[in-house]
Amino acid sequence: MKLSILLVGSIILASSLYASSSNISNSNEFNGKNWVILCSGSKTWYNYAHGSNIYHMYQLFRARGIPDEQIIVLHYDDLATHPRNPTPGQVINTPTGPNVYVDVPKHYTGNDVNPENFLKVLKGDKELESRGKRVLKSGPNDHVFVVFNDHGGPGLVMFPNDPLHNTELIGALKYMHQNNMYSKLVFYLDACESGSMFAKLLPDNLNIYAVSSSAPDQDSYFWYMEKKFDSVPLSAWFIINFINHTTNNDMSTVTLDRQYQYFVDTSDIVDPTQGMTKEHPGHQDSKRYGDLSIGKLTADQFFGKLKHNISYQPIEFNNNNNNNNVIEHAKHIDLPIYLAEQRLIDANTNSDKLRYVAKLESLLNGRQLIDNSFVNYVKQVIHLLSSTSVESIVNNKLEIKNNDQNRHCYRQLVNTFHRKCFNLNQNPYVLKKLQIFVNICNSISNSIDSEIIDKQLQNYCLEDQEFTTVTDIE
């Protein structure tokens, strides 16, 4: 518990150092409405943090005076009633609570949380609205703040059943701009490789200011593992820093630039339990894109004016001994491995220990199977590529070439793989392997080869049925 208090206290203290700015722009007085869209793109118990992050932010924006009718929430809604939840009907975002699930609306839940609906919400889709669903109704004088939280890979983020590609998101944002749906829009995106959703794609003339939790080729971290909650993470490093900084400072004197600098200065993650020391810290380097001049505006123009202190229902545990709290970090991609290791450590019986040893071995063997399958596929198509080295295709870390042919090739391969080979939601490790498709598409010379490579992938997956056996801790 002392570690918990120390870490939380250090974040609050650090956040207060970024409480004012001498470079505030007053050139545009804001008199429009504030609109907020909050989306958790994940499901299942081990993704607890994604849902709890969004619930906490909903409470934050309500406290800051954003009217309920101007907030739209998309969440799978499987946490409060999950059989593993030790506090049924409640969800927390920090180890000691409070309950952030209070009054959270169910605008979009379950399978309605999907890329198509998310984009339609952004674009104010009339057909969706005619079915009684809430969509963005903002106008040319309004400010829009969007938050998305889930797993990600090169140029995509995940929803419960399908991926959303960066080109699709940018297309929706351009539509919003063309149809005067906002004066200014701020987008915070927390996912692994989240910078790849905006890098080299988001123009600087759309009045959009986007902040990613990590660089285009970088993982993001979960935070706050709680043993009473089966050791799943309760929050994420980027989101909890945002919440603490926003809650503990006067946003009428803090610019978006100042908050971004706080994200930058808290990018070094020190956690000896994960081998991350002051000398060799983990990194989660937040990046920003689009119209950076918006960063000179005060944050309250997007987050609302504080109306009252945040007050939640407290969480009550059957066992009030908090010494079992575990405050650690874990990469999004490594969470299944972390959970298996933690459950093995906590196992009380030999049968439980043997079960989690077997589970850990299965996870590690599954990763090796995935690695081998991708290598074998590359060997089948290497003769069609300008690169003659299987090793370089498998291991290089390059950005996708910024042209329509290469982006189409990558999107096609990802969609084929997801639909014909392996559901990307089954295991976050696979999202890292999508880099191989980036490298393949960077090495093709024409669209005909792209179609051949895609057909080869379909055939390969029909032959390699082992892919379907590789799942995560759930």
C-alpha positions in Angstrom: 0.0 0.0 0.0 2.9 2.3 0.7 4.1 1.8 -2.8 0.6 2.7 -4.1 0.5 5.9 -2.1 4.0 6.9 -3.2 3.4 6.3 -6.9 0.0 8.1 -6.9 1.4 10.9 -4.8 4.4 11.4 -7.2 2.1 11.6 -10.2 -0.1 14.2 -8.5 2.9 16.2 -7.4 4.5 16.1 -10.9 1.2 17.1 -12.5 1.0 20.2 -10.3 4.3 21.4 -11.7 2.6 21.9 -15.1 -0.2 24.0 -13.7 0.4 27.2 -15.6 1.7 28.6 -18.8 3.0 31.9 -19.9 2.2 31.2 -23.6 -1.6 31.2 -23.4 -3.5 32.2 -26.6 -6.5 34.5 -26.0 -6.9 35.3 -29.7 -10.1 33.3 -30.0 -12.6 33.5 -27.3 -14.6 30.3 -27.2 -18.4 30.7 -27.0 -19.6 27.5 -28.6 -20.6 24.1 -27.2 -18.3 21.4 -25.9 -18.8 17.8 -27.3 -17.0 14.7 -26.0 -16.8 11.3 -27.6 -15.3 8.5 -25.4 -14.6 5.1 -26.9 -13.2 1.9 -25.4 -12.6 -0.4 -28.3 -12.0 -3.6 -26.3 -13.8 -6.4 -24.5 -12.9 -9.3 -22.1 -11.8 -9.1 -18.5 -8.1 -8.7 -19.1 -8.8 -5.5 -21.0 -10.4 -4.1 -17.8 -8.3 -0.9 -18.0 -9.7 0.2 -21.3 -13.2 0.3 -20.0 -12.4 1.8 -16.6 -10.4 4.5 -18.3 -13.4 5.6 -20.3 -15.7 5.4 -17.3 -13.3 7.6 -15.2 -13.1 10.1 -18.0 -16.9 10.2 -18.3 -17.1 11.2 -14.6 -14.4 13.8 -15.1 -16.2 15.5 -18.0 -19.5 15.4 -16.2 -17.9 17.1 -13.2 -16.4 19.7 -15.6 -19.9 20.7 -16.7 -20.2 19.0 -20.1 -24.0 18.3 -20.5 -24.9 14.7 -20.8 -26.5 15.3 -24.1 -23.1 16.4 -25.5 -21.3 13.3 -24.3 -21.3 10.1 -26.4 -19.9 6.8 -24.8 -19.0 3.6 -26.7 -18.0 0.7 -24.5 -18.6 -3.1 -24.6 -20.0 -3.0 -21.1 -18.9 -6.5 -19.9 -16.9 -5.5 -16.8 -19.4 -4.6 -14.1 -21.2 -7.9 -14.5 -18.2 -10.1 -15.3 -18.1 -13.2 -13.1 -14.5 -12.3 -12.1 -15.4 -8.9 -10.8 -15.0 -8.9 -6.9 -17.3 -5.8 -6.7 -20.3 -6.7 -8.8 -21.9 -3.8 -10.5 -18.9 -1.6 -9.9 -15.7 -0.7 -11.8 -12.6 1.1 -10.5 -9.7 2.8 -12.2 -7.3 3.0 -9.2 -6.5 0.4 -6.5 -8.7 2.0 -3.7 -11.6 3.0 -5.9 -13.9 4.8 -6.2 -16.6 3.3 -8.4 -16.4 5.1 -11.8 -19.3 3.1 -13.4 -21.9 5.3 -11.7 -24.5 6.4 -14.3 -22.3 5.6 -17.3 -24.7 5.8 -20.3 -25.1 2.9 -22.7 -25.2 4.7 -26.0 -23.3 2.0 -27.8 -22.5 -1.4 -26.1 -21.7 -4.9 -27.1 -21.4 -5.5 -30.8 -22.6 -2.0 -31.5 -19.1 -0.9 -30.6 -17.5 -1.3 -34.0 -15.5 0.8 -36.5 -18.5 1.5 -38.7 -20.6 3.0 -35.9 -17.6 4.9 -34.4 -17.0 6.6 -37.7 -20.8 7.3 -38.2 -20.9 8.9 -34.7 -18.1 11.2 -35.7 -19.8 12.1 -39.0 -23.2 12.7 -37.4 -24.8 10.0 -39.5 -28.5 10.7 -40.1 -29.5 7.1 -40.7 -27.9 6.0 -37.4 -29.6 8.9 -35.6 -33.0 7.9 -37.1 -32.6 4.5 -35.3 -32.5 6.3 -32.0 -28.7 6.2 -31.6 -26.8 9.2 -30.4 -24.4 10.9 -32.9 -22.3 14.0 -32.9 -24.5 17.1 -33.5 -21.8 19.7 -33.3 -21.6 22.8 -35.4 -19.0 25.3 -36.8 -18.6 27.1 -33.5 -18.1 24.1 -31.3 -15.2 22.3 -29.8 -15.0 18.5 -30.0 -12.8 16.3 -27.8 -12.4 12.6 -28.8 -10.8 9.9 -26.7 -10.1 6.4 -28.0 -8.5 3.6 -25.8 -7.6 0.0 -26.9 -4.9 -2.2 -28.5 -3.2 -1.1 -31.6 -0.7 -2.0 -34.3 0.9 -0.4 -37.3 -1.7 1.9 -38.8 -4.7 0.5 -37.0 -6.5 0.2 -33.6 -8.8 -2.6 -32.6 -12.5 -2.8 -31.8 -14.1 -5.8 -30.2 -14.5 -7.6 -33.5 -12.6 -5.7 -36.3 -9.8 -3.2 -36.8 -10.1 0.5 -37.7 -7.4 1.6 -40.2 -5.8 5.0 -40.0 -7.0 5.9 -43.5 -10.6 5.3 -42.5 -10.2 7.5 -39.4 -8.5 10.3 -41.3 -11.2 10.1 -44.0 -13.9 10.6 -41.3 -12.0 13.6 -39.8 -11.7 15.2 -43.2 -15.5 14.7 -43.7 -16.1 16.5 -40.4 -14.0 19.4 -41.5 -15.6 19.7 -44.9 -19.0 19.7 -43.3 -18.2 22.3 -40.7 -18.8 20.0 -37.8 -16.5 21.8 -35.4 -14.4 24.9 -34.9 -11.5 22.9 -33.4 -11.1 19.2 -32.6 -8.8 17.5 -30.2 -8.2 13.8 -30.4 -6.3 11.8 -27.6 -5.6 8.2 -28.6 -4.1 5.6 -26.2 -2.9 2.3 -27.9 0.3 0.6 -28.9 1.8 2.3 -31.9 -0.9 4.9 -31.7 1.2 7.6 -33.4 0.8 5.6 -36.7 -2.9 6.5 -36.8 -1.9 10.1 -37.5 1.7 10.3 -38.7 2.1 11.5 -42.3 -1.7 11.4 -42.7 -3.3 14.1 -40.6 -3.0 17.4 -42.4 -2.2 20.6 -40.5 -5.1 22.6 -42.0 -8.1 20.7 -40.5 -8.1 22.5 -37.2 -7.3 19.2 -35.5 -4.8 18.7 -32.7 -4.1 15.0 -32.1 -2.0 13.4 -29.3 -1.0 9.8 -29.2 0.1 7.9 -26.2 3.1 6.4 -28.0 5.2 6.9 -31.1 4.3 5.1 -34.4 6.5 2.1 -33.6 6.2 2.0 -29.8 4.3 0.1 -27.2 2.0 1.6 -24.6 1.8 0.6 -21.0 -0.9 -0.5 -18.6 -0.7 0.5 -15.0 -2.1 -0.4 -11.6 -2.4 -4.2 -11.3 -4.7 -5.2 -8.4 -4.6 -8.8 -7.1 -8.2 -8.6 -5.8 -9.1 -8.0 -9.5 -7.3 -11.1 -10.7 -4.1 -8.9 -11.2 -5.6 -7.3 -14.3 -4.5 -3.7 -14.9 -7.0 -1.1 -13.7 -5.7 1.8 -15.8 -3.2 2.8 -18.5 -0.2 5.1 -18.1 -1.2 7.7 -20.6 -4.9 8.0 -19.5 -4.2 8.0 -15.7 -1.6 10.8 -16.3 -4.2 12.7 -18.2 -6.8 12.3 -15.5 -4.5 13.2 -12.7 -3.1 16.3 -14.5 -6.6 17.5 -15.5 -8.1 16.8 -12.0 -5.3 18.5 -10.0 -4.7 21.6 -12.0 -6.7 24.7 -13.1 -7.4 23.9 -16.8 -8.2 27.6 -17.4 -4.5 28.4 -17.0 -3.1 25.2 -18.5 -2.6 25.1 -22.3 -2.8 21.9 -24.3 0.9 22.4 -25.0 1.6 22.5 -21.3 -0.4 19.2 -20.8 1.4 17.6 -23.7 4.8 18.6 -22.1 3.6 16.8 -19.0 3.0 13.7 -21.0 6.5 14.0 -22.5 8.2 14.5 -19.2 6.5 11.4 -17.7 7.4 9.2 -20.6 10.2 7.4 -18.7 8.6 4.5 -16.8 10.6 3.2 -13.8 9.4 -0.1 -12.5 12.0 -2.5 -11.1 9.5 -5.4 -11.2 9.6 -5.2 -15.0 13.4 -4.6 -15.2 12.9 -0.8 -15.8 15.3 1.3 -13.7 16.2 4.9 -13.7 19.3 4.0 -15.7 17.3 1.9 -18.2 13.6 3.0 -18.0 10.8 1.9 -20.2 9.6 4.5 -22.7 6.2 5.6 -23.8 6.8 8.7 -25.9 3.7 10.7 -26.5 3.5 12.5 -29.9 1.3 15.2 -31.4 0.1 15.8 -34.9 -2.1 18.2 -37.0 -2.5 21.9 -36.3 -0.1 22.4 -33.4 -1.2 26.0 -33.0 -4.2 24.7 -31.2 -1.9 23.7 -28.4 -1.7 27.4 -27.3 -5.3 27.3 -26.3 -6.3 26.6 -22.7 -7.4 23.0 -22.0 -10.7 24.1 -20.4 -11.9 25.1 -23.9 -12.1 21.4 -24.7 -12.5 19.8 -21.3 -15.1 22.1 -19.9 -15.2 24.4 -16.9 -15.0 22.8 -13.5 -18.5 22.9 -12.0 -18.0 20.8 -8.9 -15.6 18.4 -7.3 -15.7 14.8 -8.5 -17.6 12.6 -6.1 -18.0 8.9 -6.6 -19.4 6.0 -4.7 -16.6 4.4 -2.7 -15.6 0.8 -3.3 -15.9 -1.6 -0.4 -13.9 -4.9 -0.4 -14.8 -7.9 1.7 -11.2 -8.0 2.8 -9.9 -4.5 3.6 -6.2 -5.6 3.8 -4.7 -3.5 1.0 -1.2 -5.0 1.4 -1.9 -7.2 -1.5 -2.1 -4.3 -4.0 0.4 -4.7 -6.8 1.4 -1.4 -8.6 3.3 -2.3 -11.7 3.4 -1.7 -15.4 3.0 -4.0 -18.3 3.1 -3.5 -22.0 -0.3 -3.9 -23.7 1.2 -6.6 -25.9 2.7 -8.6 -23.0 -0.3 -8.6 -20.7 -1.3 -12.3 -21.3 2.2 -13.4 -20.3 2.2 -11.1 -17.3 -1.1 -12.4 -16.1 -0.1 -16.0 -16.4 3.1 -15.4 -14.5 1.3 -13.5 -11.8 -1.3 -16.2 -11.4 1.4 -18.7 -11.2 3.1 -16.8 -8.4 -0.2 -16.4 -6.5 -1.3 -20.0 -6.9 -1.9 -21.8 -3.6 -2.1 -25.4 -4.7 0.1 -27.6 -6.8 -2.8 -28.2 -9.2 -3.2 -24.5 -9.7 0.5 -24.1 -10.2 0.7 -26.9 -12.7 -2.3 -25.3 -14.5 -0.7 -21.9 -14.9 2.7 -23.4 -15.8 0.9 -25.2 -18.6 -0.9 -22.0 -19.6 2.3 -20.0 -19.6 4.0 -22.7 -21.8 1.0 -22.6 -24.1 1.3 -18.8 -24.5 5.0 -18.9 -25.2 4.6 -21.8 -27.6 1.8 -20.0 -29.3 4.1 -17.0 -29.9 6.7 -19.2 -31.4 4.1 -20.8 -33.6 3.0 -17.3 -34.8 6.6 -16.4 -35.5 7.2 -19.5 -37.5 4.0 -19.2 -39.5 4.9 -15.6 -40.6 8.4 -16.7 -41.6 7.0 -19.5 -43.7 4.5 -17.2 -45.4 7.3 -14.7 -46.2 9.3 -17.5 -47.8 6.4 -18.3 -50.1 6.2 -14.7 -51.4 9.8 -13.5 -51.2 10.2 -14.0 -55.0 7.6 -11.3 -55.6 9.4 -8.7 -53.5 12.2 -6.3 -54.3 13.9 -7.4 -51.1 15.5 -10.8 -51.4 16.1 -11.2 -47.6 13.5 -13.1 -45.6 15.2 -11.8 -42.4 14.8 -8.1 -43.4 11.1 -8.6 -44.2 10.6 -10.3 -40.9 12.7 -8.0 -38.7 12.8 -4.5 -40.2 10.9 -1.8 -38.5 9.9 0.6 -41.3 6.9 2.9 -41.8 4.5 2.1 -44.6 5.4 4.1 -47.8 3.0 7.0 -48.0 1.2 6.2 -51.2 -2.2 4.7 -52.1 -0.8 1.5 -53.5 1.2 0.5 -50.5 -1.5 1.6 -48.0 -4.1 -0.4 -50.0 -1.8 -3.4 -50.0 -1.3 -3.3 -46.2 -4.9 -2.8 -45.5 -5.9 -5.7 -47.8 -3.4 -8.1 -46.2 -4.5 -7.1 -42.6 -8.1 -7.6 -43.4 -7.5 -11.0 -45.2 -5.4 -12.2 -42.3 -8.0 -11.1 -39.7 -10.9 -12.6 -41.6 -9.3 -15.7 -43.1 -6.4 -16.6 -40.8 -6.5 -15.3 -37.3 -8.9 -13.0 -35.4 -6.6 -10.2 -34.3 -8.5 -9.9 -31.0 -7.4 -13.3 -29.9 -3.9 -12.3 -29.0 -2.3 -8.8 -28.8 1.1 -10.3 -29.7 -0.1 -10.8 -33.3 -0.6 -7.1 -33.7 3.2 -6.6 -33.6 3.6 -9.1 -36.4 1.6 -7.0 -38.7 4.8 -5.0 -39.2 5.8 -7.9 -41.6 2.9 -6.9 -43.9 4.2 -3.3 -43.8 7.6 -4.6 -45.0 6.0 -6.8 -47.7 3.9 -4.0 -49.1 6.9 -1.6 -49.1 8.7 -4.2 -51.3 6.1 -4.7 -54.0 6.4 -3.0 -57.4 2.9 -3.1 -58.7 -0.8 -3.7 -57.7 -0.8 -7.1 -59.6 1.9 -8.4 -57.2 -0.2 -7.1 -54.3 -3.2 -9.2 -55.4 -1.0 -12.3 -55.8 0.5 -11.8 -52.4 -3.0 -11.5 -50.9 -4.2 -14.6 -52.6 -1.1 -16.5 -51.4 -2.0 -15.4 -47.8 -5.5 -16.8 -48.2 -4.2 -20.1 -49.5 -1.5 -20.3 -46.8 -4.0 -19.8 -44.0 -6.2 -22.5 -45.4 -3.2 -24.9 -45.2 -2.0 -23.6 -41.8 -4.9 -24.2 -39.4 -2.6 -24.0 -36.4 -3.1 -20.3 -36.3 -6.6 -20.8 -34.9 -5.3 -22.5 -31.8 -3.3 -19.5 -30.6 -5.3 -17.6 -28.0 -4.5 -15.3 -25.0 -4.9 -15.9 -21.3 -8.7 -15.8 -21.5 
